[in-house]
Amino acid sequence: MRMTWYEMKKALLSPIVLVLILSCIGLNTFQIISQSHAKDEINLVNELIDIYGLTITADSLSQLNQDLDDEAASLGGTDGARDYLTNMTYETYNELSADDRQLVDRLSTLSMYESLGTSLEERYTSVNMDELRKDLYTGLDKNSSFSNYMEQEFSEWEKRYEEIIATNEYKQWFFAGDYRIHSEMYRTLLKNIAVQSVLIVALMTALIANYEVDQRTQQVLYPTKKGRSLMKHKFSASLVLASLTFFILVTAAFGLYFIVYDFSGVWNSVVSSGLNWEYKLPYITWWELTIWQYFLLAVGIEWIVVVIVSILTFTISFYVKNSYFTWIICMALLIGLFLYPALFNAFPFLKFLATLNLTLLLLNPHMYFSGGTTLTMVQYFELWSLLIWAVIAIIVSLTSYQRFLKKDVS
Amino acid sequence: MRLFWFELKKIFSWKLILLLGIVNFLLFYLLLDSRLEYFPNGRPAKDLYAIEKQLIPLYGAQINEEEYQDIKRLYEERVRVADKIFASDPEAKELGISNYQDFRQIELNQGELADYSSNLKFYEVKDILWELQAWESLIEGYESREESLEGDIAQTTGARQEVFQRLLENETYSFYSDVVTMDFKNYKTNLAIIVWISVAILLSLVYVRDTRAKLVPLQYTSKEGRATYKVKWWAGMTAATVLSVALTLFYMALYWTNGTQTHFGLPLSSFGWFTHWYDMTFLQYIVLSIGMIFFFSLLLSGLSLAISTMAPNTIVLIGVQIPVIFIMIAGVSRYLIHDMINVFRPQVLTPVATGVFLIATVLTVWLVWRREMKRNII
C-alpha cells in the first residue's frame, strides 16, 4: 500500500499534471457558463413537474391549459393563453413592466411545454419504423446471417418502441428537446471530460511505468529481488490515478452543471421521454432508464474506458521504454481504433466486430443504450465493447508482465 | 558544418521517421482522405461542380447579360430532357405531371406527390433533377445578385460595409457556388493540423534527449560544447523546414488530383456565399494559405525547441505541448487559417494575431537562447 502511494506521488506531485487538470476544469467551466444564458427558462420545467406531476396525462394537461389561461387572463388576455401570446408584439411586450415581462416569459415557456405535451402522442407515434428499416445497415449480402442478425435487432427495437407507446413510458416531462440538454450533458461535457482524462491518464501512466528508465535507475532496481514486482505497485498506482483524474474532472464539471441547471424534479424522468427529442429521432433506449440511472451508467462506462486506456498504456510502456513514444503511440492506437472498422467495409460481420471498440465507446456517450439503424446501436453494444476490450487489455498486460519478469536487464 | 549534419541525422532518426509515418498515415485517413475520396460531397454539390467545370472555360469569372442568356438556354435544354422523362413516365401521368414545370410545383406536404418526388430524387437517382436544381440555384443567385449585396450592405457597418459597397459599385458579382473554395478551406485547415503535429513530434526531443542523458553539464563547460546549442537549433529549424515542405508538397499533390484547376484562375469574388477582405485569384489564395501554414509551422518549431530546452523530462514536455497543440488546432487553424481573410472576421484579426504570435515566439526563443548561453552549471 505504501509503495503504491509513493508511486502515485510521482505523478500527483508533478506540477504539469496539476496544471493540465486545472486547465481542463477551466475549459469545462467555460463551456458550461458560456452555454447557460437560458438557464432560468430551462429550469422552469421543475416547477411544471412540481405542480402537475412527472407523467403527462390528459387531466394534467387540461389543468395546465386552464391555469395558463387564468394566468393570461390576469395579465389582460381574454381569449386564453395561446391567443394572448400570439397577439403579443414586440412593442406591447416592451411597454409591460419588468415584473409583467417576466410573467409573460414564464407563460410563453409553459405554453410551449403545454403544446409539446398536447402534440406529444401524435408526434411520438408517427415515427415511421418501416421508413427507418430502409436505412438499416445490413452490409452487402441481404441473406447472410449477419444481415439476419441486424434485421432481428431492428425488430427487437421496433418492439421496444411499441412497448414504450403501449406503457406510455414516453409521456414524462423532461427539458424540451430544443434546449439540447441531453446532447450538452453527454455529447459535449462527458465526452470532453473522457477525452481530457485519456490525454492526462496516458501521460501519468507513461510517467509512472517508465519512471525507472527515465531516471536511469532500472539497472540498479530490476536486478534486485523486489525490483521487478514494483511494477505491480506501479500498475495499481496508475489505475487509482486514472480513476482519480476522471472523477475529479467529472465532479468539477457536473457539480457546476447541476448547480446551473436544476435537475431536482427531472431525475426520475426517463431518457426515452418524448420531450427528449433533439434531432431526427427521439432517444429510444433499449431499457427504461431514468435520468439518474443513465447518468451513473454513462459515467461508469466512461470510467471503465479510461481505466482500460490506462492498462493499455501501461502495456505499451513495457515494450517502448520511452514515455514520449509511449504517449504518442497510445494516442495513435486510439485514433487507429476509430478508423479501422472502415477497413472491413466489404465484410459486414468483421466490420461489426471492429465497431465494438474502445474509441467509439469513448466518443459517443450520448448514444449509449439507444437503439437505431447503425452498427453501434445494437443491444448490449456497450457491454460487449467493454468486455472485449477489458479481456484484451488484461491478456496483453499479463503476458507482457510475464515477459518482463524474465527479461534481461537493459 | 559536420556537426550540423550529425545533428540533422540525429533528429531524423529512423524511429522518429517511423513514428511520423504512422501518425501521418492515421491523421491522413482521419482528416484528409474523405475530402479527396468524396469530393464534391453530396448533392447538389456534385452537380454544381460539374456545371461550373463546364461554364468556367466558356464564360470566365464575370457573366454579362449576353452570356447569361446563353447559360439560360443551356439550362432550358436540360429542362427539355427532363420534360421528356416525365412525359414518358406512366406514374407521372397518373399523378397529373406532364412536364418538369408541373413536377417543380409539387407541394412537399402532399402525401402521394411528395412520396413520388422524394422517391425520384433519393431512390431512383434521377440525376437530371439534381442537375436542374443546381442550375436553378446558380440562375436564381444571378437574378438576385444586386439584392443580396444590398442586403449585406444593410446588415453591416464600417469597413465591412465598404467591401460590399465596392463589390456593388464595380459590379463584381459572384456567379459560382462555394463548393470548391469551401472544400479547399477545410482541406488546408486539416493539412495545417497534420503538418503542425508532425513538426511538434519531430522537434520536441531535440534537447530533452541531452537533458535526460545528463549530457548538458558536460557539454556546457567548453566553449565548443555550448555552441552546439546553436548548431542544434539551426539543425532543428532545418529539419522542420524540410518536413513541412515535404508534407505540404505531398498533401497538395494529393489535392491536385481533385481536379479543381479550372477554378484556379478565377477571383475569390466570383465564388458565392463568403466574401473576403481582399480579392485575389483562387490560386493566389492557395499560395497565400500555404505560406501561412508554413509560417506557423516555423513558429511552432521555434516554440517546440524552446519547450524542449526548458523541459526537465518528456512528461513535462508532453504536458506543455498538449495545450500548445490545442491552441494551434482550436485557435490558429480555425481563425487564422480557415477564416484567413473572411469578411466576417475582423480585418485586423489575422495580421495582429499573427504578429502577436510571432513576437511571443521570437521573445521566448530569444530568452531561452540567452539563458542557455549564460547558464550556470551546477
Interface residues (C-beta under 8 A of the other chain):
Chain A: S14 I16 V17 V19 L20 S23 L199 L203 A206 L207 D214 R216 N322 S323 Y324 F325 W327 I328 I329 A332 I335 G336 F338 L339 A342
Chain B: K15 L19 I22 V23 L26 L27 Y29 L30 I201 S204 L205 V208 R212 K214 N313 T314 I315 V316 L317 I318 G319 V320 I322 P323
